[in-house]
Amino acid sequence: MSLLTSADPSLWSLTFNAARAPTSTDLTTELAHRVATFNPPESWSDDALLEALIASTDAARYWQEPDETDVLLQDPQLRAALERVASQVSRQAATQWWSSPLATESQQFVKWTDQSPLDSPPALTGAVARLNQWKAAALEEEHLSARRPKAVTANWSGEWWSTPAMARLVTTSRSLPGLGALKLLLVEDGFGWNTADVWPLKPADGSRVAEITGPSDWTDLVQQYPMDVTRSRRHDWWRSGGHDGSWLLPDWSAVASDFDAVHLTVTGYLSTAGRALPVGEARSMLAGWNPDETYWLSDCLLAAGNPVAWSRDSSPASDGVWRVITR
Protein backbone atom coordinates (compact mmCIF):
# COMPACT_ATOMS: atom_id res chain seq x y z
CA MET A 1 0.00 0.00 0.00
CA SER A 2 2.90 2.35 0.73
CA LEU A 3 3.93 2.13 -2.93
CA LEU A 4 0.57 3.61 -3.94
CA THR A 5 0.42 6.24 -1.22
CA SER A 6 3.87 7.49 -2.18
CA ALA A 7 2.69 7.86 -5.78
CA ASP A 8 -0.63 9.50 -4.82
CA PRO A 9 -0.58 11.28 -1.43
CA SER A 10 -4.39 11.59 -1.46
CA LEU A 11 -4.51 7.81 -1.08
CA TRP A 12 -2.49 8.15 2.12
CA SER A 13 -5.11 10.48 3.61
CA LEU A 14 -7.95 8.20 2.55
CA THR A 15 -6.16 5.14 3.98
CA PHE A 16 -5.49 6.98 7.25
CA ASN A 17 -9.14 7.99 7.63
CA ALA A 18 -10.53 4.59 6.62
CA ALA A 19 -8.26 2.75 9.06
CA ARG A 20 -9.41 4.93 11.95
CA ALA A 21 -13.09 4.64 11.09
CA PRO A 22 -13.57 0.85 10.74
CA THR A 23 -17.36 1.12 10.88
CA SER A 24 -17.42 3.51 7.91
CA THR A 25 -17.87 1.11 5.00
CA ASP A 26 -18.19 4.09 2.66
CA LEU A 27 -14.55 5.08 3.24
CA THR A 28 -13.30 1.51 2.75
CA THR A 29 -15.37 1.10 -0.42
CA GLU A 30 -14.07 4.40 -1.76
CA LEU A 31 -10.49 3.38 -1.00
CA ALA A 32 -10.95 0.00 -2.70
CA HIS A 33 -12.39 1.75 -5.76
CA ARG A 34 -9.51 4.24 -5.88
CA VAL A 35 -6.97 1.42 -5.68
CA ALA A 36 -8.82 -0.66 -8.28
CA THR A 37 -8.83 2.25 -10.73
CA PHE A 38 -5.28 3.41 -9.93
CA ASN A 39 -3.25 3.65 -13.12
CA PRO A 40 0.24 2.43 -12.18
CA PRO A 41 3.27 3.63 -14.13
CA GLU A 42 4.70 1.29 -16.72
CA SER A 43 7.76 0.96 -14.55
CA TRP A 44 8.35 1.83 -10.92
CA SER A 45 11.67 3.38 -9.94
CA ASP A 46 14.17 1.34 -7.93
CA ASP A 47 13.95 3.95 -5.16
CA ALA A 48 10.15 3.71 -4.95
CA LEU A 49 10.28 -0.08 -4.77
CA LEU A 50 12.99 -0.08 -2.10
CA GLU A 51 11.07 2.50 -0.05
CA ALA A 52 8.01 0.25 -0.17
CA LEU A 53 10.11 -2.71 1.00
CA ILE A 54 11.52 -0.61 3.83
CA ALA A 55 8.00 0.42 4.90
CA SER A 56 6.82 -3.20 4.86
CA THR A 57 9.81 -4.40 6.89
CA ASP A 58 9.49 -1.55 9.40
CA ALA A 59 5.80 -2.34 9.93
CA ALA A 60 6.42 -5.91 11.13
CA ARG A 61 5.08 -6.44 14.67
CA TYR A 62 4.82 -10.06 15.78
CA TRP A 63 4.23 -9.36 19.45
CA GLN A 64 1.00 -7.36 19.23
CA GLU A 65 -2.44 -7.39 17.67
CA PRO A 66 -2.89 -6.16 14.09
CA ASP A 67 -3.19 -2.37 14.07
CA GLU A 68 -5.94 -0.38 12.34
CA THR A 69 -4.18 -0.41 8.98
CA ASP A 70 -3.53 -4.17 9.17
CA VAL A 71 -7.23 -4.75 9.80
CA LEU A 72 -8.21 -2.42 6.95
CA LEU A 73 -5.97 -4.26 4.49
CA GLN A 74 -7.84 -7.51 5.20
CA ASP A 75 -10.98 -6.08 3.60
CA PRO A 76 -11.84 -8.40 0.64
CA GLN A 77 -12.53 -5.53 -1.79
CA LEU A 78 -9.27 -3.83 -0.95
CA ARG A 79 -7.26 -7.06 -1.05
CA ALA A 80 -8.56 -7.84 -4.53
CA ALA A 81 -7.64 -4.36 -5.75
CA LEU A 82 -4.16 -4.56 -4.21
CA GLU A 83 -3.51 -7.98 -5.75
CA ARG A 84 -3.84 -6.40 -9.19
CA VAL A 85 -1.14 -3.86 -8.31
CA ALA A 86 1.05 -6.53 -6.73
CA SER A 87 0.84 -8.61 -9.90
CA GLN A 88 1.93 -5.62 -11.97
CA VAL A 89 4.84 -4.93 -9.61
CA SER A 90 5.97 -8.57 -9.76
CA ARG A 91 6.38 -8.27 -13.55
CA GLN A 92 8.71 -5.26 -13.32
CA ALA A 93 12.29 -5.75 -14.47
CA ALA A 94 13.44 -4.05 -11.26
CA THR A 95 11.78 -6.69 -9.05
CA GLN A 96 13.00 -9.86 -10.75
CA TRP A 97 15.80 -10.28 -8.23
CA TRP A 98 13.17 -10.39 -5.45
CA SER A 99 12.50 -14.04 -6.28
CA SER A 100 16.06 -14.98 -7.23
CA PRO A 101 18.08 -17.54 -5.24
CA LEU A 102 21.11 -16.76 -3.12
CA ALA A 103 23.45 -14.32 -4.88
CA THR A 104 26.64 -16.23 -4.13
CA GLU A 105 28.97 -13.59 -5.59
CA SER A 106 27.64 -10.63 -3.60
CA GLN A 107 27.06 -11.79 -0.02
CA GLN A 108 27.75 -9.19 2.65
CA PHE A 109 27.92 -9.38 6.44
CA VAL A 110 26.80 -6.25 8.30
CA LYS A 111 28.31 -5.34 11.67
CA TRP A 112 26.62 -2.36 13.32
CA THR A 113 29.52 -0.31 14.65
CA ASP A 114 27.41 2.18 16.62
CA GLN A 115 26.23 -0.88 18.59
CA SER A 116 29.70 -2.42 18.94
CA PRO A 117 32.60 -0.28 17.68
CA LEU A 118 35.23 -3.02 18.09
CA ASP A 119 36.80 -3.89 14.74
CA SER A 120 36.04 -7.62 14.83
CA PRO A 121 35.45 -9.74 11.71
CA PRO A 122 32.52 -12.16 11.37
CA ALA A 123 33.01 -15.48 13.18
CA LEU A 124 33.35 -17.94 10.29
CA THR A 125 33.91 -21.01 12.45
CA GLY A 126 32.05 -22.68 15.31
CA ALA A 127 28.56 -22.80 13.78
CA VAL A 128 27.81 -26.33 15.01
CA ALA A 129 28.68 -25.49 18.61
CA ARG A 130 26.60 -22.31 18.45
CA LEU A 131 23.60 -24.22 17.12
CA ASN A 132 23.93 -26.84 19.86
CA GLN A 133 23.97 -24.07 22.46
CA TRP A 134 20.98 -22.44 20.75
CA LYS A 135 18.94 -25.65 20.91
CA ALA A 136 19.79 -26.24 24.56
CA ALA A 137 18.75 -22.67 25.40
CA ALA A 138 15.54 -22.98 23.32
CA LEU A 139 14.54 -26.19 25.10
CA GLU A 140 15.27 -24.62 28.47
CA GLU A 141 13.16 -21.57 27.55
CA GLU A 142 10.32 -23.85 26.50
CA HIS A 143 10.55 -25.69 29.83
CA LEU A 144 10.59 -22.49 31.89
CA SER A 145 7.68 -21.06 29.90
CA ALA A 146 5.41 -23.66 31.52
CA ARG A 147 5.21 -21.18 34.42
CA ARG A 148 3.59 -18.53 32.24
CA PRO A 149 -0.12 -17.67 32.61
CA LYS A 150 -2.40 -20.33 31.16
CA ALA A 151 -4.75 -17.79 29.57
CA VAL A 152 -3.59 -16.99 26.04
CA THR A 153 -5.03 -13.48 26.51
CA ALA A 154 -2.69 -12.74 29.43
CA ASN A 155 -0.50 -9.67 29.08
CA TRP A 156 2.70 -11.66 28.66
CA SER A 157 5.49 -11.50 26.11
CA GLY A 158 8.71 -13.31 25.44
CA GLU A 159 10.60 -14.68 22.46
CA TRP A 160 8.70 -14.02 19.23
CA TRP A 161 11.28 -14.60 16.48
CA SER A 162 11.54 -17.83 14.50
CA THR A 163 15.18 -17.55 13.49
CA PRO A 164 18.15 -18.91 15.45
CA ALA A 165 18.83 -15.28 16.35
CA MET A 166 20.52 -15.96 19.69
CA ALA A 167 22.90 -18.50 18.16
CA ARG A 168 25.23 -15.69 16.98
CA LEU A 169 25.41 -17.22 13.52
CA VAL A 170 26.70 -15.26 10.55
CA THR A 171 23.93 -13.77 8.43
CA THR A 172 24.35 -12.11 5.04
CA SER A 173 22.39 -10.23 2.41
CA ARG A 174 23.28 -9.21 -1.12
CA SER A 175 24.82 -5.94 -2.23
CA LEU A 176 23.04 -3.67 -4.70
CA PRO A 177 24.47 -0.92 -6.91
CA GLY A 178 25.36 1.96 -4.61
CA LEU A 179 24.47 -0.02 -1.47
CA GLY A 180 26.93 -2.18 0.43
CA ALA A 181 24.30 -4.61 1.73
CA LEU A 182 20.54 -4.82 1.57
CA LYS A 183 20.48 -5.28 5.34
CA LEU A 184 21.56 -1.67 5.75
CA LEU A 185 18.00 -0.78 4.69
CA LEU A 186 15.86 -3.78 5.60
CA VAL A 187 15.86 -4.72 9.29
CA GLU A 188 12.82 -5.84 11.25
CA ASP A 189 12.54 -4.31 14.72
CA GLY A 190 15.76 -2.34 14.19
CA PHE A 191 17.31 0.13 16.60
CA GLY A 192 18.10 2.94 14.20
CA TRP A 193 21.75 2.06 13.67
CA ASN A 194 23.62 4.59 11.55
CA THR A 195 27.13 3.18 11.10
CA ALA A 196 28.26 -0.24 9.94
CA ASP A 197 31.18 -2.22 8.61
CA VAL A 198 30.22 -4.36 5.63
CA TRP A 199 32.32 -7.48 5.06
CA PRO A 200 32.22 -9.32 1.68
CA LEU A 201 31.94 -13.10 2.09
CA LYS A 202 31.71 -16.01 -0.32
CA PRO A 203 30.30 -19.50 0.27
CA ALA A 204 32.50 -22.46 -0.53
CA ASP A 205 31.72 -24.34 -3.73
CA GLY A 206 29.03 -26.95 -3.25
CA SER A 207 27.37 -25.24 -0.29
CA ARG A 208 23.86 -26.59 0.24
CA VAL A 209 21.31 -23.76 0.45
CA ALA A 210 17.62 -24.14 1.27
CA GLU A 211 15.51 -21.46 -0.40
CA ILE A 212 12.38 -20.03 1.21
CA THR A 213 10.45 -18.57 -1.71
CA GLY A 214 6.95 -18.75 -0.22
CA PRO A 215 4.74 -20.23 2.52
CA SER A 216 5.03 -23.84 1.34
CA ASP A 217 8.85 -23.76 1.55
CA TRP A 218 8.59 -22.59 5.15
CA THR A 219 5.97 -25.13 6.23
CA ASP A 220 7.86 -27.93 4.46
CA LEU A 221 10.99 -27.00 6.42
CA VAL A 222 9.02 -26.98 9.68
CA GLN A 223 7.35 -30.30 8.87
CA GLN A 224 10.66 -31.98 8.07
CA TYR A 225 12.49 -30.64 11.15
CA PRO A 226 9.75 -29.85 13.71
CA MET A 227 10.39 -28.34 17.12
CA ASP A 228 7.54 -27.50 19.50
CA VAL A 229 7.73 -23.93 20.82
CA THR A 230 4.12 -23.53 21.93
CA ARG A 231 4.82 -22.39 25.49
CA SER A 232 7.41 -19.77 24.56
CA ARG A 233 5.52 -18.31 21.58
CA ARG A 234 1.80 -18.77 22.25
CA HIS A 235 1.03 -15.40 23.90
CA ASP A 236 2.83 -13.27 21.31
CA TRP A 237 1.80 -15.25 18.25
CA TRP A 238 -1.81 -15.57 19.35
CA ARG A 239 -1.97 -11.78 19.44
CA SER A 240 -0.48 -11.38 15.97
CA GLY A 241 -1.72 -14.59 14.29
CA GLY A 242 -4.95 -15.43 16.12
CA HIS A 243 -4.15 -19.13 16.70
CA ASP A 244 -4.59 -20.63 20.17
CA GLY A 245 -2.94 -24.02 19.89
CA SER A 246 0.37 -25.66 19.08
CA TRP A 247 3.19 -23.70 17.44
CA LEU A 248 6.18 -25.22 15.65
CA LEU A 249 9.54 -23.98 14.36
CA PRO A 250 12.33 -25.67 12.45
CA ASP A 251 14.89 -27.32 14.69
CA TRP A 252 17.79 -25.37 13.24
CA SER A 253 20.40 -27.75 14.63
CA ALA A 254 18.69 -30.56 12.68
CA VAL A 255 18.34 -28.43 9.54
CA ALA A 256 22.12 -27.98 9.66
CA SER A 257 22.61 -31.71 9.09
CA ASP A 258 21.24 -31.32 5.56
CA PHE A 259 21.84 -27.66 4.66
CA ASP A 260 24.68 -25.20 5.08
CA ALA A 261 22.43 -22.15 4.84
CA VAL A 262 18.82 -21.00 4.53
CA HIS A 263 18.02 -18.03 2.30
CA LEU A 264 14.77 -16.05 2.43
CA THR A 265 13.97 -14.34 -0.87
CA VAL A 266 12.22 -10.96 -0.87
CA THR A 267 9.17 -12.60 -2.46
CA GLY A 268 9.31 -15.30 0.21
CA TYR A 269 9.36 -12.65 2.89
CA LEU A 270 6.43 -10.69 1.47
CA SER A 271 4.25 -13.78 1.03
CA THR A 272 5.16 -15.62 4.23
CA ALA A 273 6.19 -13.37 7.14
CA GLY A 274 3.65 -12.83 9.89
CA ARG A 275 1.14 -15.46 8.77
CA ALA A 276 -0.11 -18.26 11.03
CA LEU A 277 0.58 -21.09 8.57
CA PRO A 278 -0.87 -24.59 9.08
CA VAL A 279 1.52 -27.47 9.70
CA GLY A 280 -0.87 -30.34 10.32
CA GLU A 281 -2.99 -29.35 13.33
CA ALA A 282 -0.31 -26.91 14.53
CA ARG A 283 0.76 -23.54 13.15
CA SER A 284 4.09 -21.88 12.39
CA MET A 285 5.11 -18.29 11.79
CA LEU A 286 8.07 -16.75 9.98
CA ALA A 287 9.07 -13.84 12.20
CA GLY A 288 12.18 -11.75 12.72
CA TRP A 289 13.80 -12.72 9.42
CA ASN A 290 14.80 -9.85 7.13
CA PRO A 291 14.14 -9.88 3.36
CA ASP A 292 16.94 -11.56 1.35
CA GLU A 293 18.74 -12.56 4.56
CA THR A 294 20.65 -15.84 4.73
CA TYR A 295 21.44 -17.72 7.94
CA TRP A 296 24.65 -19.76 7.67
CA LEU A 297 24.42 -23.02 9.61
CA SER A 298 27.90 -24.38 8.90
CA ASP A 299 31.48 -23.17 8.50
CA CYS A 300 31.36 -22.79 4.72
CA LEU A 301 31.95 -19.04 4.34
CA LEU A 302 35.21 -17.50 3.19
CA ALA A 303 36.41 -13.91 3.44
CA ALA A 304 36.18 -12.23 0.02
CA GLY A 305 37.77 -8.84 0.69
CA ASN A 306 38.27 -6.10 3.23
CA PRO A 307 35.39 -4.49 5.13
CA VAL A 308 33.97 -1.17 3.97
CA ALA A 309 32.61 1.36 6.47
CA TRP A 310 29.18 2.86 5.77
CA SER A 311 27.30 5.67 7.46
CA ARG A 312 23.77 7.07 7.30
CA ASP A 313 22.90 10.68 8.01
CA SER A 314 19.88 10.44 10.30
CA SER A 315 19.32 14.17 10.78
CA PRO A 316 15.79 15.45 9.96
CA ALA A 317 17.06 17.43 6.98
CA SER A 318 18.97 14.51 5.45
CA ASP A 319 17.88 12.03 2.80
CA GLY A 320 18.81 9.07 5.02
CA VAL A 321 21.01 7.54 2.31
CA TRP A 322 23.88 5.25 3.28
CA ARG A 323 27.31 6.38 2.05
CA VAL A 324 30.81 4.94 2.20
CA ILE A 325 33.00 6.44 4.91
CA THR A 326 36.46 7.41 3.73
CA ARG A 327 39.02 6.57 6.41
N, C-alpha and C positions, 0 to 999 in steps of 0.2 A: 504494500500500500504506500510505503514511503517513496517509492519510485514515482508513483502518480502524483502524490502531493507535492513533490519537489518540482514536477513539471507544470502543475496547475495549483497554485497556492489556495485557490478557492475551494478545492477539494479537501485541503487540510482543515479549513474552518468547518466545512460540512461534516467531516469525519469527527472532529472534536465535539461538535454539538450533538451529533447522533449518538456518540458513545456515552455522553452524559445525560441523555434523555432516552433510556432504553424502552420506555413505554410509548414513545412517539414513533409509531410505525411509518408515519409520513416522511420523517427525516431519513429513516433507513431506506425506504423505497426510493426516495429522491437520490440518495447516494448511490444505490445500486444502479439506478438508471443512468446517472452521470458516468459511472465507471463503465457500464455496458456500452455507452455511446462515445466513450473517450477514444480519440483518434491518435494512437501512439505514433511516434516518429518511425521512419523506416529503420533507423538504427539509433540505439541509445549510446551515449558516450561512455567510455570506460569509467570516467569519474562518477557519472550518475549511477552506474551499476555498482561500483564499489561503495558509494555512499549508502545505497540501499542495503547492501550486504552488512555494512557496519551497523546500520540502524536495526536490522534483524538480529544481529549478534548481541548488540547492547540490550535489546528488549528481553532477552532470555531470563526467566525467573522461575526456577524449578522448586522453590521453597514457599510459594505463596499461591493463592487463588488467581485465576485469570482476571486481569484488570478489565476496565470498561471497554477498552479497544479490542482486547482479545475476544470478549463476548460478542461485540458487534461483528467482528470478522467471521463469526460462525453462522451468521445469517445466511440461509440457503441462496437467496437472491444475490447477495453480495459475493458469496463464494463463487457462484457460477460466473459472475461478471469478471471477477479477478482471475479465474482460471483461463479465460480468454487472453488476458494480458500476459499471464505467466507463460502460456504456450508461445506467444509471440516473442517474449524475451528469450525463451529457451532456444529459439531458432537463430538468434543473433550470432554473428561471427565472434563477437567479443565475449560470449558466454560459453563457447564450446569447451574451454578448458575446465569449466565448472564440473563436468562429468568425466574428465580425463583421469587415468590412473596416476599413481605416484610418479612425480617428475624426478627421476633418479639423478639427473644432472644438475638440479638446482635446489637441492635441499639445504635449508638454513636453520641453525639453532639460534634462538634468541635468548640472551641473558640480560635481564633488566638491571642495569647498573645503578639506577637510583634506588633500587631495592637492596642490592648487594654490590657495592663498588669494587670488591676484590676482583682482580684480573685472573679469574680461574676458567680454564677451558671446560667444555662439556665432558662429563665422565663417560668415556666410551667403553668401559669394562665394568663387570660386576652386575650385569642386568639380572642374571639368575638369582643371585643372593638377594637383590632388592625385591624381586618378585616374591620370593619365599617369605621375606619379612612382611611384605604387603599382605600376603594371604593370612599369615598368622595374626596380624593386626586386625584385618577385616573380620576374621572369625571371632576374635576376642571382642570386637565392637558389637558384633551380632549377639554374642552371649550376654554382654552387659546391657544391651538394649532391651532385654527381657524385663528390666526394672521400669521401663517407661510406662506412662499411663496406657491403660488398655483401650480407652476411647480414642478412635482415630481422629476425632474432632478436637482432641486436647491441644492446647497451645504449646507444642513441643517441636523442636527442630534439631537436626543433627546433620549427618553426612547426606548429601543429596546428589553428588556426582556419580557417574557410572564408569569413569575412567580409573586406571590405577594411579591417580594423581599423587598420592602420598608415597608412591614407590620411588620417587626421584629418578624416574627413567628419562632418557633423552627424548625430546619431542622436536619435530621439525615441521616446517611448512616451506612452500616453494617461494622463490624470488619472482618478482615481476619487473618489467622495465621501470627503472626509476625508484624501485622499492626493494630494500634489502631482503625482506621476508614478509609474507602475507600476515604473519602473526603480529607484526607491528601495528596492524589496523584492526584485526579481528580477534578479539579476546572476550570470551564470556566472563561476566562478573569481574572485570578488570579493576585495577586500582589507580588508573590514571597515570601509569608510568610514562616518562618522557625521555628517558635515555636508555640506550641498549647497545650491547655488543652483539654483532651478528656473525656467527661462525659458519662458513661453508663446510658441509659434510657430504660424503658419498657412500652409499651402501656397497658392500662387497658384491661381486658378481654372484649371481645365483641366489640372492636373498629372497626369501619367501614372504610375500606381502599379501595379506588379506585386504580386500577392498570393500568398504561399506559405501554402496552407491544408492541405497534406498532402504526402506523398512525391512524388506525380506532378508537382506544381507545381515542386518542387525539381529533379527529374531533367529535366523539360522545359526549365527554364532552363539547366541545365548542357549539355544536348544542343544547344540553340540557340546558346549562346555558350561553347563548350568551351575550357578551358585546362588543359594537362597539368601537374600538380604532383606527379607520382609520386615524384621524388627527394626533394623537401622534406617530403613527408607520409608516406612508406611505412612508416617505422619506428614512428611514433606510431599511425597508423591501423591498421596490422596488429595492434598490441597490443589496440586497443579494438574493431576491427571484424572482425579475422580474415581479411582479404583480402590476399594477396600477389600483387600485379599492378598494373595501371595505375590511377591515381587522377586524377579530373578535378574542376575547380571552374568556376564561371562566370567568364568574363573580364569583370570588373566595368566596365572602361573601355568594352567593347563593349556591355554591357547599357545603359550610360548613353546610347547613341545612340537607344534606343527607349523608355526609361523614365526618369522623374525620380526614382523612389524604389522601394524594394522593402520590403514590409511582411510580417512573419512573424506570423501569428495565434497565439494561445495553443494552439489545436487543432493548427495546423501544427507548432508546436514539439513538442508532446507526441507526435505521431505520426511525426515525421521525425528529430528530433535524435539523433545518435549511431548511426544505422543505416548500414551499408555498403550503399548502394542501387545497383542495377545501372544503368549507362548504356552500353548495348551490352555489349562485353566488359569494359569498365572499371567502376569503382565511384566513387561520390561520397559525401561525408558532410557533413551540416549540423552545424557545430560552432562554438561560441563566439558564438552569436547568441541574445540573450535573448528570452523570450516577449513578444510584442506590440511588439517593437522594429522601427523603420523606419530604413533607411539611405537618406540623401538623396544622389542622384548628380548633381544639378544645382542651380543657384542659383535655386530656386523658392520658398524659404521667406521669410516676412515676420515681423518682430517683431509680437507680438500683446499686448504688455503688459510691465510691469516684472517683474523676477525676484523670487521669494519665497524667503527663506532657510528651510531645514528642518534639523532636528537630531534625532538618535536617541540616547536614553540607553542606552548599552551596558553599564551596570553590572550585576553578577549579580542584583541585587534588582529591576531594572527590568523593564518589560514589553516593551522594545525597540521601542515605537511611535514613528513619526516625528511630530514636531510642528513647527508654524510657529515660527520665532524672531522675537520682537518686537524690532526695532532702534530 
